[in-house]
Amino acid sequence: MKLTENLVTFRLKLKNVPGTLGMAISAIGKCGGSMGNIQIIKAEKEFKIRDLGVYVSTDKQIKEITNALSVIGKDVVEVISVKDKVFELHEKGKIYLNNRIGITTFEDLSRVYTPGVAKVCKAIQERPELAKEYTIIKNIVAVITDGTAVLGLGDIGPVAGMPVMEGKAMLFKAFGNIDAFPILLNTKNVDEIVKTVINIAPTFGGINLEDISAPRCFEVEKRLKESLKIPVFHDDQHGTAVVCFAGLINALKVVGKKIENVSIIISGAGAAGTSIAKILLGAGAKNIVVCDTAGIIYKGRRLNMNPDKDALSQITNPNNEKGAIADAIKGKDVFVGVSGPNTVTKDMVKTMNKNSIVFAMANPNPEIEPDLIEGIVRIIATGRSDYHNQVNNVLCFPGLFRGALDIGATTINEEMKMAAAYAIANVIEEDHLSEDYIIPSVFNEKVHRDVAVAVANAAIKSGVATRQIF
């Protein structure tokens, strides 16, 4: 598994003679490790115990370094433990529940629980809408997965996906001040997923579907939106689409092109690719061609098709282009990748139009490495944090749900998603835009505030709000 410069701590028992530490550092260096801090944990006459911080880029390197240190000889260098900082951070999970109100007296107890709580229960029984005022329902979102499409790892199962769901809950809290809780579903059956979510929905103010594979995710979301009167949002589809469109709004400003005039290729016809195509069409794009592993999707194609791709073929590819992705990319202004690593080559990108835009968003490895096409294309964006112009869903979903919950929205509609995209894009003033600055930082608090306000206003204008907050 590829990492991004992960810090690993090797605790070593080193024989207390000159040169021992140097031997250990040399062995680490030969395996490609970069040294960080070195600390003495314990010192005795015969040995010293030291913690060596080492930066590595792959899990394989960790094993290689451990083996190289062991080869030196246990009587000289003994590996006591190897601690990966990522694993340490995850110990006991990354989130926990906490009381908002302290319970220190019997009076506190009588108010938060019996007998005082009965008064609130009766009020909600008479007016169910009060639950959104006097319980956590107003501010809690379920992060739900079946573990079938986790990051770039694929179908690893719901339990293995829990660290991602916990992380998602952390982002909801950090950027939207929304309480979110992970729900793991031990089924891949669409009917069972829909039924389960409907049955637990009274607990939550919103539902965030996460890492559910296509095409099942389309039906799951559609049926839940039809059945529930609370926001339902599949972030892998719509969060990606919203932030991608936000970046493209600004990228087109930089290169001086208009969305209705550009030709666009999308690599990937799954959840994200389909949603991106739809939001760009809704924004005025006229010429979009979508590719999957079998090549260009066109009307009447039979190979590797399903009902969702058939529907996509009806609204894209106006010139009914056919062929491979190398054919599709020729003469295009914009490439949007939500597929996999090394999908396109440098030579393919060279066939795009002048002042082209490439959004290579596959994670962790993009469709083409940005360094390969610098100077060839005008603007490059990726899904990675170690390169400028990161297309990151966290720019969207915290503010989007914040606005939807505050306004009591009964759904998340196209108007709200479009409003979120323009709010993200408009955080950057036009005179500050540049090739390497088309998307604001996730740590820019203005992003989340502006998205929340824009989404709430869009909910009011489109008639799906149930309360006023302004």
C-alpha positions in Angstrom: 0.0 0.0 0.0 1.4 3.4 -1.0 1.7 6.0 1.8 2.4 9.7 1.6 5.6 10.2 3.7 4.4 8.4 6.8 6.3 8.7 10.1 7.2 5.3 11.7 8.9 5.0 15.1 11.4 2.2 15.5 12.3 1.5 19.1 15.7 -0.1 19.2 17.9 -1.7 21.9 21.4 -0.7 20.8 24.6 -2.1 22.2 26.4 0.8 24.1 29.5 0.9 21.9 30.7 3.6 19.4 29.2 3.2 15.9 26.1 1.2 16.8 23.7 4.0 16.2 25.5 4.8 12.9 25.1 1.2 11.7 21.3 1.4 12.4 21.0 4.7 10.6 23.0 3.5 7.7 20.8 0.4 7.3 17.7 2.6 7.4 19.1 4.9 4.7 20.0 2.0 2.4 16.3 1.0 2.5 15.2 4.5 1.5 14.1 5.7 4.9 14.5 9.4 5.9 15.5 10.1 9.4 13.4 12.2 11.8 13.9 12.7 15.5 16.1 10.4 17.6 15.4 10.1 21.3 17.0 8.2 24.1 14.3 6.4 26.1 16.6 4.5 28.5 20.3 4.3 29.1 22.2 1.5 30.8 25.8 0.5 31.0 25.5 -2.2 28.4 22.9 -0.8 26.1 20.7 2.2 25.2 17.0 2.1 24.1 16.3 4.7 21.4 13.3 5.8 19.4 14.2 6.5 15.8 11.6 8.4 13.8 11.8 7.4 10.1 9.8 8.7 7.2 8.8 6.0 4.7 6.6 6.1 1.6 5.4 2.5 1.4 4.5 -0.3 3.8 7.1 -2.5 2.0 9.8 -0.1 3.2 8.8 -0.6 6.8 9.4 -4.4 6.5 12.6 -3.9 4.6 14.0 -1.6 7.3 12.9 -4.0 10.0 14.7 -6.8 8.3 17.8 -4.8 7.6 18.1 -3.8 11.3 17.5 -7.4 12.4 20.3 -8.6 10.1 22.9 -6.5 12.0 22.5 -8.9 14.9 20.3 -9.1 18.0 23.3 -8.7 20.3 24.1 -5.3 18.6 20.7 -4.0 17.4 17.4 -5.4 18.6 14.1 -4.1 17.2 11.8 -3.9 20.2 8.8 -2.4 18.4 7.7 -0.6 15.2 5.0 2.0 15.7 3.2 3.5 12.7 1.9 6.9 13.6 -1.2 6.4 11.5 -2.1 3.3 13.5 -1.3 5.0 16.8 -3.7 7.8 15.9 -6.5 5.3 15.2 -6.1 3.4 18.5 -9.5 3.2 20.3 -11.1 4.9 17.3 -11.0 8.6 16.3 -14.4 9.7 17.6 -16.3 9.4 20.9 -19.6 10.6 22.4 -19.6 13.4 25.0 -22.3 15.0 27.1 -23.2 18.6 26.3 -24.5 19.1 29.8 -22.8 18.0 33.0 -24.6 15.8 35.6 -23.2 16.7 39.0 -26.3 17.0 41.2 -29.6 15.2 41.7 -31.3 18.3 40.3 -29.3 17.8 37.0 -30.3 14.2 37.0 -34.0 14.9 37.4 -33.9 17.4 34.5 -31.9 15.4 31.9 -33.6 12.1 32.8 -36.7 11.1 34.8 -38.9 12.8 35.8 -38.1 16.0 33.9 -37.5 14.3 30.5 -41.1 13.1 30.4 -42.3 16.7 29.8 -40.2 16.9 26.6 -41.3 13.4 25.5 -45.0 14.4 25.8 -44.4 17.6 23.9 -42.8 15.7 21.0 -45.6 13.2 21.0 -48.1 16.0 20.4 -45.8 17.9 18.0 -43.2 15.5 16.4 -41.5 18.5 14.7 -40.2 19.5 18.2 -37.8 16.6 18.1 -35.6 18.8 15.8 -35.6 21.5 18.4 -35.1 19.5 21.6 -33.1 16.4 20.6 -29.9 15.7 18.8 -31.9 14.9 15.7 -31.5 18.5 14.5 -27.7 18.2 14.3 -26.9 14.5 13.7 -26.1 12.8 10.4 -25.6 9.1 9.8 -22.6 8.1 7.7 -23.7 4.9 6.2 -21.7 2.3 4.2 -21.7 -1.3 3.1 -18.0 -1.2 2.5 -18.1 -2.0 -1.2 -16.2 1.0 -2.7 -13.9 2.3 0.1 -11.5 4.9 -1.2 -9.4 3.2 -4.0 -9.4 -0.1 -2.1 -12.7 -1.4 -3.5 -14.9 -3.9 -1.8 -13.1 -4.4 1.6 -16.3 -4.9 3.7 -18.0 -2.6 6.1 -15.8 -3.3 9.2 -12.6 -2.5 7.3 -14.3 0.7 6.1 -14.9 1.9 9.6 -11.7 4.0 9.9 -12.9 6.0 6.8 -16.4 6.4 8.3 -14.9 7.7 11.6 -12.8 10.1 9.6 -15.8 11.3 7.7 -17.6 11.9 11.1 -14.6 13.9 12.3 -14.8 16.1 9.2 -18.5 16.8 9.7 -17.7 18.0 13.2 -14.5 19.9 12.5 -15.8 21.9 9.5 -19.6 21.9 9.9 -20.1 21.5 13.7 -22.4 18.6 12.9 -22.5 15.4 15.0 -22.1 12.5 12.7 -22.0 8.8 13.5 -20.8 5.8 11.4 -23.3 3.0 10.6 -21.9 -0.2 9.0 -24.3 -2.4 7.0 -23.5 -6.0 6.8 -25.4 -6.5 3.5 -24.9 -5.6 -0.2 -28.6 -6.2 -1.0 -30.2 -3.0 -2.2 -33.6 -3.8 -0.7 -32.1 -4.6 2.7 -30.0 -1.5 2.7 -32.9 0.7 1.9 -35.2 -0.9 4.5 -32.5 -0.7 7.2 -31.8 3.0 6.5 -35.5 3.8 6.5 -36.0 2.0 9.8 -33.1 3.9 11.6 -33.8 7.3 9.9 -35.9 8.7 12.8 -32.7 9.0 14.7 -31.0 11.3 12.3 -31.5 14.7 10.7 -29.7 13.6 7.5 -28.2 10.6 5.8 -24.8 10.6 4.1 -24.3 7.5 2.0 -20.6 6.6 1.7 -18.5 4.2 -0.3 -21.4 2.2 -1.8 -20.4 0.8 -5.2 -22.1 1.8 -8.5 -24.6 1.1 -10.0 -26.3 0.0 -6.7 -25.6 3.4 -5.1 -27.8 5.1 -7.7 -30.9 3.0 -6.8 -30.2 3.2 -3.0 -30.0 7.0 -3.1 -33.1 7.3 -5.4 -35.3 5.1 -3.2 -34.2 6.7 0.0 -34.8 10.2 -1.3 -38.3 9.1 -2.4 -39.1 7.6 1.0 -37.5 10.0 3.5 -38.2 13.7 4.2 -34.7 14.5 5.4 -31.5 15.2 3.4 -30.1 12.1 1.7 -26.7 12.6 0.0 -24.3 10.2 -1.6 -21.1 12.1 -1.2 -19.0 10.0 -3.6 -21.4 11.1 -6.4 -22.5 14.6 -5.6 -19.8 15.9 -3.3 -17.2 15.1 -5.9 -19.3 16.6 -8.6 -19.9 19.9 -6.7 -16.2 20.5 -5.9 -15.2 19.4 -9.4 -17.6 21.9 -10.9 -16.5 24.6 -8.5 -12.9 24.1 -9.6 -13.9 24.1 -13.2 -15.8 27.4 -12.8 -12.6 29.1 -11.8 -10.3 27.2 -14.2 -12.4 28.4 -17.1 -12.1 32.0 -15.9 -8.3 31.6 -15.8 -8.1 30.3 -19.4 -10.8 32.6 -20.7 -13.3 29.9 -21.9 -17.0 29.4 -21.3 -18.6 26.1 -20.2 -21.1 26.2 -23.0 -18.3 26.4 -25.6 -15.8 23.8 -24.3 -15.5 20.1 -25.1 -15.1 17.8 -22.1 -14.0 14.3 -21.6 -14.8 12.4 -18.4 -12.8 9.2 -17.6 -15.0 7.0 -15.4 -18.7 6.2 -15.7 -19.3 5.2 -12.1 -20.9 7.2 -9.3 -18.7 10.3 -9.5 -18.4 10.4 -13.3 -22.1 10.2 -13.9 -22.8 12.9 -11.3 -20.1 15.2 -12.7 -21.6 14.8 -16.2 -25.0 15.7 -14.9 -24.0 18.8 -12.9 -21.9 20.1 -15.9 -24.8 19.6 -18.2 -27.0 21.4 -15.8 -24.5 24.3 -15.8 -24.7 24.6 -19.5 -22.0 22.3 -20.9 -23.0 21.1 -24.4 -20.3 18.6 -25.4 -19.4 16.0 -22.9 -18.0 12.5 -23.8 -17.8 9.9 -21.0 -15.4 6.9 -21.2 -15.2 3.7 -19.2 -12.8 0.7 -19.4 -14.4 -0.3 -22.7 -13.9 3.2 -24.3 -16.3 5.9 -25.3 -19.9 5.5 -24.2 -22.3 6.1 -27.1 -25.9 5.5 -28.0 -26.4 1.9 -29.0 -23.2 0.5 -27.5 -23.6 -3.0 -26.2 -20.3 -3.9 -24.6 -20.0 -3.4 -20.8 -23.3 -1.4 -20.5 -26.0 -1.2 -17.9 -29.2 0.9 -17.6 -27.3 3.8 -15.9 -24.8 3.9 -18.7 -27.6 3.7 -21.3 -29.2 6.7 -19.7 -25.9 8.5 -19.7 -25.4 7.8 -23.4 -28.7 9.6 -24.1 -27.6 12.9 -22.5 -23.9 13.0 -23.5 -21.7 12.5 -26.6 -23.8 14.7 -28.9 -21.6 13.8 -31.9 -21.9 10.0 -31.1 -18.1 9.6 -31.0 -16.7 6.1 -30.8 -13.4 4.5 -30.0 -10.9 4.4 -27.1 -10.1 7.1 -24.5 -7.1 8.1 -26.7 -9.6 9.0 -29.5 -12.0 10.8 -27.1 -9.3 13.1 -25.6 -8.3 14.5 -29.0 -9.3 18.1 -29.4 -10.9 18.4 -26.0 -10.6 21.4 -23.7 -11.2 19.7 -20.4 -10.2 16.3 -19.1 -11.9 15.1 -15.9 -10.6 11.8 -14.4 -12.5 9.8 -11.8 -11.2 6.4 -12.8 -7.8 4.9 -12.0 -4.1 5.5 -12.2 -2.2 5.9 -15.5 -5.4 6.0 -17.6 -4.0 8.6 -19.9 -0.5 9.2 -21.2 1.5 12.4 -21.9 1.2 11.9 -25.6 -2.6 11.7 -25.3 -2.8 14.9 -23.3 -0.7 16.6 -26.0 -3.6 16.1 -28.4 -5.9 18.3 -26.3 -6.7 21.9 -27.3 -4.6 24.8 -26.4 -5.0 26.1 -22.8 -6.4 22.8 -21.8 -7.5 21.8 -18.3 -6.8 18.5 -16.6 -8.5 17.3 -13.4 -6.9 14.0 -12.7 -8.7 13.1 -9.5 -8.2 9.3 -9.0 -6.8 8.6 -5.5 -4.3 7.9 -4.3 -2.7 7.8 -7.8 -4.1 10.1 -10.5 -4.9 9.2 -14.1 -1.6 10.9 -15.0 1.2 12.3 -12.8 1.0 16.1 -12.8 4.7 16.5 -13.2 4.5 14.8 -16.6 2.2 17.4 -18.1 3.4 20.6 -16.6 3.9 23.1 -19.4 1.7 21.0 -21.7 -1.7 21.9 -20.1 -2.6 25.2 -18.6 -4.3 24.0 -15.4 -3.9 20.8 -13.4 -5.9 19.7 -10.4 -5.9 16.4 -8.5 -7.5 14.7 -5.6 -4.3 14.7 -3.6 -3.2 17.1 -0.8 0.5 17.1 -1.8 -0.2 19.0 -5.1 -1.9 22.4 -5.7 -5.6 22.6 -6.7 -6.9 19.6 -4.6 -10.5 18.6 -5.5 -11.6 17.6 -2.0 -15.2 16.7 -1.0 -14.7 18.2 2.4 -15.1 21.6 0.7 -18.7 20.6 0.1 -20.5 18.2 2.5 -20.0 19.9 5.9 -21.4 23.3 4.7 -24.0 21.6 2.5 -25.4 19.6 5.4 -25.0 22.6 7.8 -27.2 24.7 5.6 -29.7 21.8 5.0 -30.1 21.0 8.7 -30.4 24.7 9.7 -33.2 25.3 7.3 -34.9 22.0 7.9 -34.6 20.9 4.3 -36.6 17.9 3.3 -34.2 16.9 0.6 -31.0 18.0 -1.2 -31.9 19.0 -4.7 -30.0 20.2 -7.8 -30.5 23.9 -6.8 -28.7 23.3 -3.5 -25.8 21.5 -5.1 -25.4 24.1 -7.7 -25.5 26.8 -5.1 -22.8 25.0 -3.1 -20.5 24.8 -6.2 -20.8 28.5 -6.9 -20.2 29.4 -3.2 -17.0 27.3 -3.2 -15.8 28.9 -6.4 -16.6 32.5 -5.3 -14.6 32.2 -2.1 -11.6 33.1 -4.3 -11.8 36.6 -5.7 -11.3 36.8 -9.5 -8.2 38.9 -9.3 -6.6 36.3 -7.0 -7.2 33.3 -9.4 -4.3 31.7 -11.0 -3.3 28.4 -12.6 -2.3 27.0 -9.3 -5.1 28.6 -7.2 -8.5 27.7 -8.5 -9.8 25.9 -5.4 -9.8 27.3 -1.9 -8.3 25.5 1.1 -10.4 23.2 3.2 -9.1 25.2 6.2 -10.6 28.4 4.9 -13.5 28.8 7.3 -15.3 31.1 4.8 -15.8 28.2 2.5 -18.0 26.2 4.9 -19.9 29.3 6.1 -20.6 30.5 2.5 -21.7 27.0 1.4 -24.1 26.7 4.3 -25.7 30.1 3.6 -25.9 29.5 -0.1 -27.5 26.0 0.4 -30.0 27.4 2.9 -31.0 30.1 0.5 -31.4 27.7 -2.3 -33.5 25.4 -0.2 -35.8 28.4 0.6 -36.1 29.5 -3.0 -36.7 25.9 -4.3 -39.4 25.3 -1.6 -37.8 22.5 0.4 -37.1 24.4 3.6 -39.3 23.9 6.6 -38.0 26.7 8.8 -36.5 30.2 8.5 -33.2 31.2 10.0 -32.6 34.6 8.6 
